[in-house]
Amino acid sequence: MGHSFWGRGKRGLTVALVAGLMGFGLWGSAPWDRAGAAEGPPAPEFINADPNTAAPYSDAVRVGSMLYLAGKLGLDADGKLVPGGITPESERTMENLKHTLERNGSSLDRVVSCLLLLADIRDREAFNAVYQKYFQQGRFPARSAIGTSGLYSGARVEISCTAVVK
């Protein structure tokens, strides 16, 4: 019969692959943005709440309609970790995350993915009790949770996320 997995041969697969890559703007000169923006991928915008910071990272990076946030901790306005353990620290962390999202043109309901770091993975349920209050039931972002051997400033929780800009 002569039929194979490759259909009409490897040439057909190669043509389909190249056509697909061109359609997604990953090969060739297909426009990246359908709204008529310049050809090519959008340039990243590196954003810091304090433009004079010496920190070796950005608070956020915007690329097109996507916003990537650096990890947020449960720090108060003076930059000190809130006292009281995992629950108050989780609440302050989520408020800091919410504030950073809103300052950069997004919101919690536009978050698509989170990375959760816990100084002790056994704090996961206590964190979840707080976390669930910030998202609509059934519309939680994709999330990974990792237990670590320690976080900056002795924090119990750190969270970073990716969101769509409004």
Summary of the structure (lengths in Angstrom):
residues: 166
radius of gyration: 21.3
end to end distance: 54.6
largest distance: 75.1
contacts: 413
relative contact order: 0.16
helix: 31%
strand: 23%
